[in-house]
Amino acid sequence: MNNALRSLAGAVVLAAATVLTWYLWLGRDDEYQIDANGVASGPYTTGQVVGCVLTMLVLLVAAVLLKVHWLVAAAAMTIAFTVAWTAQAAATDESGLFGVGAIMVFIGSAIGTSVVAVVTHAVRRRGRR
């Protein structure tokens, strides 16, 4: 399989796995927690977010190690996660601030996936020498 086809196929699989990861860790939770002082937080718990991030980390590293181009992998994961998060947020947000959240999710995801993908690519290249 040539590199372009591998990257395209990898991007599609990675995007689907990203949306599934989002759904399994975060997408089904829309309830806020109220603490003893009456302060609401959520809907996600710290454990859910950490689990989601770690699962996405494994998926991204695996994709780059399987020779999906690092930029394609980072972009596929960023776009898929942002679209999944934004779709749910837009459907449930009454304030209209989901757009600000979507921008923050996009920027954070883009930075995080890019750093992980570049480092993984560099480690993979160094291992070939």
Secondary structure, DSSP 8 states (H G I E B T S, - for coil): --HHHHHHHHHHHHHHHHHHHHIIIIIT----EE-TTS-EE-SS-HHHHHHHHHHHHHHHHHHHHTT--HHHHHHHHHHHHHHHHHHHHHHH-SSSTHHHHHHHHHHHHHHHHHHHHHHHHHHHHHHH-
